[in-house]
Amino acid sequence: MVFAACQPSYHMRQERNGKWALRAVLSVSVSVPGHPSRLAASAVIGRANLALAASATPASAPPLPGVDIELLAAAGVDELKRRAEVRAWIDRLAAELAPARAEIAASTAAHIKGGA
């Protein structure tokens, strides 16, 4: 739903059987009111292309020589946990700074209204 709402431009390729296949998401409009921010557009493009790459990989891919899949999966889980911790830290900092930001905004507004 979010993907369709972003109205992405994309690259399609016709397969040998005549069907069309989505190959990549190229861009998402951000210049039209109501469309996502550049950050949201970037996330949509990145996640869509990641999903396309994953869907193009055969489910029964042969094991890669010299690659410990269990170790690689554990590293991926660790990275996701680290990112979640960083997001939580950023949210805590934003909450701590909210009163100061509000105070600065109020002070600036009062200064502007006062004409000083």
C-alpha positions as protocol buffer text, in pm:
chain_id: "A"
residue {
  index: 1
  type: MET
  ca { x: 0 y: 0 z: 0 }
}
residue {
  index: 2
  type: VAL
  ca { x: 274 y: 246 z: 95 }
}
residue {
  index: 3
  type: PHE
  ca { x: 473 y: 141 z: -211 }
}
residue {
  index: 4
  type: ALA
  ca { x: 183 y: 211 z: -448 }
}
residue {
  index: 5
  type: ALA
  ca { x: 106 y: 543 z: -278 }
}
residue {
  index: 6
  type: CYS
  ca { x: 461 y: 661 z: -347 }
}
residue {
  index: 7
  type: GLN
  ca { x: 408 y: 625 z: -723 }
}
residue {
  index: 8
  type: PRO
  ca { x: 756 y: 490 z: -797 }
}
residue {
  index: 9
  type: SER
  ca { x: 923 y: 486 z: -1134 }
}
residue {
  index: 10
  type: TYR
  ca { x: 1067 y: 148 z: -1208 }
}
residue {
  index: 11
  type: HIS
  ca { x: 1256 y: -67 z: -1458 }
}
residue {
  index: 12
  type: MET
  ca { x: 1072 y: -360 z: -1617 }
}
residue {
  index: 13
  type: ARG
  ca { x: 1211 y: -632 z: -1842 }
}
residue {
  index: 14
  type: GLN
  ca { x: 1019 y: -868 z: -2066 }
}
residue {
  index: 15
  type: GLU
  ca { x: 1113 y: -1228 z: -1995 }
}
residue {
  index: 16
  type: ARG
  ca { x: 1146 y: -1500 z: -2258 }
}
residue {
  index: 17
  type: ASN
  ca { x: 795 y: -1626 z: -2184 }
}
residue {
  index: 18
  type: GLY
  ca { x: 654 y: -1281 z: -2269 }
}
residue {
  index: 19
  type: LYS
  ca { x: 571 y: -1179 z: -1912 }
}
residue {
  index: 20
  type: TRP
  ca { x: 702 y: -855 z: -1767 }
}
residue {
  index: 21
  type: ALA
  ca { x: 914 y: -860 z: -1451 }
}
residue {
  index: 22
  type: LEU
  ca { x: 1000 y: -575 z: -1218 }
}
residue {
  index: 23
  type: ARG
  ca { x: 1379 y: -539 z: -1206 }
}
residue {
  index: 24
  type: ALA
  ca { x: 1441 y: -224 z: -998 }
}
residue {
  index: 25
  type: VAL
  ca { x: 1274 y: 74 z: -837 }
}
residue {
  index: 26
  type: LEU
  ca { x: 1441 y: 386 z: -973 }
}
residue {
  index: 27
  type: SER
  ca { x: 1284 y: 682 z: -795 }
}
residue {
  index: 28
  type: VAL
  ca { x: 991 y: 807 z: -592 }
}
residue {
  index: 29
  type: SER
  ca { x: 833 y: 1149 z: -647 }
}
residue {
  index: 30
  type: VAL
  ca { x: 894 y: 1389 z: -359 }
}
residue {
  index: 31
  type: SER
  ca { x: 812 y: 1716 z: -533 }
}
residue {
  index: 32
  type: VAL
  ca { x: 434 y: 1671 z: -523 }
}
residue {
  index: 33
  type: PRO
  ca { x: 251 y: 1774 z: -203 }
}
residue {
  index: 34
  type: GLY
  ca { x: 135 y: 1473 z: -8 }
}
residue {
  index: 35
  type: HIS
  ca { x: 422 y: 1258 z: -126 }
}
residue {
  index: 36
  type: PRO
  ca { x: 688 y: 1131 z: 111 }
}
residue {
  index: 37
  type: SER
  ca { x: 999 y: 1311 z: 223 }
}
residue {
  index: 38
  type: ARG
  ca { x: 1330 y: 1235 z: 57 }
}
residue {
  index: 39
  type: LEU
  ca { x: 1419 y: 1008 z: 349 }
}
residue {
  index: 40
  type: ALA
  ca { x: 1096 y: 811 z: 318 }
}
residue {
  index: 41
  type: ALA
  ca { x: 1139 y: 789 z: -60 }
}
residue {
  index: 42
  type: SER
  ca { x: 1493 y: 662 z: -15 }
}
residue {
  index: 43
  type: ALA
  ca { x: 1369 y: 399 z: 230 }
}
residue {
  index: 44
  type: VAL
  ca { x: 1096 y: 285 z: -11 }
}
residue {
  index: 45
  type: ILE
  ca { x: 1346 y: 255 z: -296 }
}
residue {
  index: 46
  type: GLY
  ca { x: 1604 y: 75 z: -83 }
}
residue {
  index: 47
  type: ARG
  ca { x: 1361 y: -175 z: 69 }
}
residue {
  index: 48
  type: ALA
  ca { x: 1189 y: -243 z: -263 }
}
residue {
  index: 49
  type: ASN
  ca { x: 1520 y: -314 z: -436 }
}
residue {
  index: 50
  type: LEU
  ca { x: 1631 y: -531 z: -144 }
}
residue {
  index: 51
  type: ALA
  ca { x: 1307 y: -729 z: -169 }
}
residue {
  index: 52
  type: LEU
  ca { x: 1352 y: -764 z: -545 }
}
residue {
  index: 53
  type: ALA
  ca { x: 1706 y: -893 z: -499 }
}
residue {
  index: 54
  type: ALA
  ca { x: 1590 y: -1141 z: -236 }
}
residue {
  index: 55
  type: SER
  ca { x: 1306 y: -1265 z: -454 }
}
residue {
  index: 56
  type: ALA
  ca { x: 1544 y: -1315 z: -746 }
}
residue {
  index: 57
  type: THR
  ca { x: 1765 y: -1543 z: -539 }
}
residue {
  index: 58
  type: PRO
  ca { x: 1666 y: -1908 z: -567 }
}
residue {
  index: 59
  type: ALA
  ca { x: 1527 y: -2049 z: -244 }
}
residue {
  index: 60
  type: SER
  ca { x: 1747 y: -2356 z: -271 }
}
residue {
  index: 61
  type: ALA
  ca { x: 2071 y: -2173 z: -344 }
}
residue {
  index: 62
  type: PRO
  ca { x: 2375 y: -2396 z: -304 }
}
residue {
  index: 63
  type: PRO
  ca { x: 2591 y: -2320 z: -1 }
}
residue {
  index: 64
  type: LEU
  ca { x: 2871 y: -2077 z: -68 }
}
residue {
  index: 65
  type: PRO
  ca { x: 3216 y: -2227 z: -25 }
}
residue {
  index: 66
  type: GLY
  ca { x: 3390 y: -2098 z: 286 }
}
residue {
  index: 67
  type: VAL
  ca { x: 3084 y: -1914 z: 419 }
}
residue {
  index: 68
  type: ASP
  ca { x: 2935 y: -2017 z: 752 }
}
residue {
  index: 69
  type: ILE
  ca { x: 2566 y: -1945 z: 701 }
}
residue {
  index: 70
  type: GLU
  ca { x: 2490 y: -1976 z: 1074 }
}
residue {
  index: 71
  type: LEU
  ca { x: 2759 y: -1721 z: 1158 }
}
residue {
  index: 72
  type: LEU
  ca { x: 2638 y: -1490 z: 883 }
}
residue {
  index: 73
  type: ALA
  ca { x: 2278 y: -1514 z: 1007 }
}
residue {
  index: 74
  type: ALA
  ca { x: 2390 y: -1446 z: 1365 }
}
residue {
  index: 75
  type: ALA
  ca { x: 2585 y: -1141 z: 1247 }
}
residue {
  index: 76
  type: GLY
  ca { x: 2273 y: -1016 z: 1067 }
}
residue {
  index: 77
  type: VAL
  ca { x: 2062 y: -1057 z: 1380 }
}
residue {
  index: 78
  type: ASP
  ca { x: 2330 y: -877 z: 1586 }
}
residue {
  index: 79
  type: GLU
  ca { x: 2330 y: -590 z: 1337 }
}
residue {
  index: 80
  type: LEU
  ca { x: 1951 y: -559 z: 1353 }
}
residue {
  index: 81
  type: LYS
  ca { x: 1966 y: -551 z: 1733 }
}
residue {
  index: 82
  type: ARG
  ca { x: 2240 y: -285 z: 1721 }
}
residue {
  index: 83
  type: ARG
  ca { x: 2032 y: -71 z: 1487 }
}
residue {
  index: 84
  type: ALA
  ca { x: 1728 y: -105 z: 1713 }
}
residue {
  index: 85
  type: GLU
  ca { x: 1941 y: 7 z: 2010 }
}
residue {
  index: 86
  type: VAL
  ca { x: 2068 y: 307 z: 1812 }
}
residue {
  index: 87
  type: ARG
  ca { x: 1710 y: 400 z: 1714 }
}
residue {
  index: 88
  type: ALA
  ca { x: 1602 y: 376 z: 2079 }
}
residue {
  index: 89
  type: TRP
  ca { x: 1899 y: 594 z: 2184 }
}
residue {
  index: 90
  type: ILE
  ca { x: 1806 y: 856 z: 1922 }
}
residue {
  index: 91
  type: ASP
  ca { x: 1443 y: 852 z: 2042 }
}
residue {
  index: 92
  type: ARG
  ca { x: 1558 y: 900 z: 2404 }
}
residue {
  index: 93
  type: LEU
  ca { x: 1781 y: 1192 z: 2302 }
}
residue {
  index: 94
  type: ALA
  ca { x: 1498 y: 1350 z: 2105 }
}
residue {
  index: 95
  type: ALA
  ca { x: 1267 y: 1317 z: 2406 }
}
residue {
  index: 96
  type: GLU
  ca { x: 1530 y: 1473 z: 2633 }
}
residue {
  index: 97
  type: LEU
  ca { x: 1581 y: 1763 z: 2393 }
}
residue {
  index: 98
  type: ALA
  ca { x: 1210 y: 1828 z: 2333 }
}
residue {
  index: 99
  type: PRO
  ca { x: 1169 y: 2069 z: 2628 }
}
residue {
  index: 100
  type: ALA
  ca { x: 1478 y: 2267 z: 2527 }
}
residue {
  index: 101
  type: ARG
  ca { x: 1358 y: 2286 z: 2167 }
}
residue {
  index: 102
  type: ALA
  ca { x: 1016 y: 2407 z: 2282 }
}
residue {
  index: 103
  type: GLU
  ca { x: 1177 y: 2668 z: 2507 }
}
residue {
  index: 104
  type: ILE
  ca { x: 1399 y: 2794 z: 2224 }
}
residue {
  index: 105
  type: ALA
  ca { x: 1102 y: 2810 z: 1987 }
}
residue {
  index: 106
  type: ALA
  ca { x: 893 y: 3002 z: 2241 }
}
residue {
  index: 107
  type: SER
  ca { x: 1179 y: 3240 z: 2315 }
}
residue {
  index: 108
  type: THR
  ca { x: 1240 y: 3302 z: 1945 }
}
residue {
  index: 109
  type: ALA
  ca { x: 867 y: 3360 z: 1883 }
}
residue {
  index: 110
  type: ALA
  ca { x: 851 y: 3605 z: 2174 }
}
residue {
  index: 111
  type: HIS
  ca { x: 1160 y: 3783 z: 2045 }
}
residue {
  index: 112
  type: ILE
  ca { x: 1013 y: 3813 z: 1694 }
}
residue {
  index: 113
  type: LYS
  ca { x: 673 y: 3931 z: 1822 }
}
residue {
  index: 114
  type: GLY
  ca { x: 844 y: 4180 z: 2051 }
}
residue {
  index: 115
  type: GLY
  ca { x: 1015 y: 4334 z: 1748 }
}
residue {
  index: 116
  type: ALA
  ca { x: 1356 y: 4333 z: 1913 }
}
